[in-house]
């Protein structure tokens, strides 16, 4: 994939975009591209998702697109280094660009895996940096690739003492870097290590049952969920993928020195990072339910909103939303989706707590809460347990299944099969339904009180509520406070309170928009790199993606966060003042036609954005000319 024409060893670039430009030029010279401009656009688009500056002075930008004729590599050395937004915050010196064709199945991922593995060797990186000719550079890569292949061949018959599974959210560079570091560190320590990678193109180097049985223990270096059931009875350490890279020796020694806890799948003793608190565990379970629930809420909410948009109110006001065939179909399908919201929430909370046996139990608990079942009326309809009831049902169901697992732990091994097929679903569903039915009247009373208070609010009180829930969107931009505000708003959709959702979405749109406006009208407050990033925030803000403001907030929290909170609170208060309503829990400006009082809502967004922009401009001092570069 790499040819002499695609290598440059003495490059002088000052910015990330210049570095990408030069790599694209090298790739084009190699004859790999059919459309140089489109390829560059795809590379830049990939960088907006997650930086390819993987740290340790390395960057591996890449793209898979129809603009590539055949897969290729380009490489360059920037001896003075360049800021590439690397994960470790340090300059990048060694660059490899990967171009993959749409016709080639995951070839770029294979190249990424090989490069990440080779570049974990610091001595090898230094030799590449010091290469005097392009042929020397190519020879070093050939020799390293051959050495790795030979090592794998020689170690294929080894009995591994330590096994590992590595995985990162994107499933690309860090997954393979952690695996390579663990295996290499094991060689240095004289301890054979095998690492399974769960990357973007599936699991590779998969651990066998025989290897698991013989191993001293297993290291799970992952930033996403990994199925641990196959490691039942083995010592297991669960940690972050970055620890697999930076703490490999410590992790291996903990396994060999028998310092890891035994994992028991039948008791659901999930291995966790030692630092995880009870509060964080509860939050993680809740977010697991919410993340699975949101597609149903968003899809159903937008379809219901479109039904009202396409309907004719004058035909039958009492049947508004279903007067025309198109509207009736959209509203019916939307209601099906919306109706799944609470069971899905409860089911996936319970599954997060108790693994797969908790899913059905939580799901039924959510349905019991959604129906408002009571002992006096098993058919339901007497109480409105709603969102809170389903939330309680999810946690109740999850912990009931955990209790059942513990109670059944002494059942003979020959009867293991009856637990997941009989005991957990029957006893779990029944007990969860009974407990949920018991709490439904109390939760219903809380819901009725809350709804009554919201509906009975005077205009001034609603404005204050809008200010608070919208301001919460900017406090941590995607964090717990932001999500608490959002979850509250989505819960009120099911209760028919549509004004709160409008205020919350307004609040979430403001941070990126305020920053984008400030980088446009007050350029002397920002560096060139920040001004370029600011332009992307227009689209993110209009799409209700508040996380676009996080890089700015992280670099200057004492100025950016207060400005965004003030702007968001302004927009939320105005949305309430204007009586704007929103039935769809997402979509940003793109669902404006489906809203109640859309023009006033757009005005609230504009005013809030400019308020945030001006406050930020007042708080930030102009930079010196050399700082703006």
C-alpha angles and dihedrals in degrees: 000000000000122000134178091255090059095058131085120175102184109049125160113197130151105198140038092249092051089052091051091046091055093047091049089051090052090048091050091050088054089061094240099121132076095181115026095184094051092047091053090049090053092049092050090046090054090052091057089060097052132336117259090208092110097182136249089084094299131123126180109184113184145166139186111214147138087253088078118085095191135353115279147166131219124189136190141171121221103191094190092048130229134228105256099167088257119187092244092048092240130121121271120234105167119057133187120178119199122204116192129186122227087236094060114083110230093319090139091055090052089050090049091051093050094046093047090051095049095044093056086079106090093197090053091050091052092049090053090050091051096046109129099198136033091240090054089051091052093046092052090054093047092050093048093048091050092048092052092049091049092049091052091049092049093047096047092094095044123115104235118223094191128036127192141190117204127191137156129189094260094038094221132091105003092045091061096036091057091048093049094046093051093048094045093046089051090055091052090050093045090243115124110231129185121192127198113208119212097196138161092281096048136271118329131186087021117203113244126222090245092053091048091050093052098041124103090225148318133258116208105197100177143132093204136050116291123191106246099180094103090058095061111149095012127111106260133187117195116196144141121295089239089061088058087060101038104026101036096128093049092050094048092048091050090057095045093045090052094243095133122097121245113253115224112192094184090061092041091233092165113203109238138180107272091234096061110114127208090252092052090049092053090046091051091051091048093049090049088058094043094048091053092043098051098073089057092047095045096044095043094041094052093046091051090048090051089050090060090045092055097040131093112234094196095064094068118342092195091058097042109157095035104051096104126046094243093048092046092052094048093047093047093051090043091052090051089054094042091049090060092057100092099039090049091049093051094041096054094043088055091045091052089054101040105018121232097338088063096058100077092038093053092041093057091043088055091050091050089052093045092052093047093232117190132178090248091051113026090178089066131218098116098096136031106226091158123154097350091050092051091047091053090044091055094053093041092050094047095050093043089057090048089052090049091051091053092046091050096045093103096052109121114268090241089066096048091112095065093061100069093031101044119001101046098044098040100039093033096052093044096048093043091049091050094049092044091049089052094052097039095088092050094046089044090055090051091049093048091050092048093047091046091051092048094046091045095051117121119232093263092051092050090051090053090049090050090050092051100045093043093046089052088062090067100043097084103355103226096359130113097287092048091048093046089058092046095047090050090052094048091048089056092054089071089052093053096252101133100162094073093056090052092052093047094050090049089053092050094050095054104071097062092038094049091050092046091052092047093051088050101046100027102039094157090070093064142054120245090256091052091049090053091049090047092065091061089056092070090068094039092051094047088050093052094247103141092176088083087081095055098092090053093044091048093052096044109014098159092062106026100047097050091047092050093046091053092048093047093047090051093052093045093049092048091048089056092044091053092047094238117175133196127191096180116074095211144017103094116212090350093075093047094113091059094054131099109251094001099178092054089048091053088050091052090052093049094048094045091048094052092044089054090045095052094044090051091048090052093049097045119071121224112262127236114258093253091051092056094063 
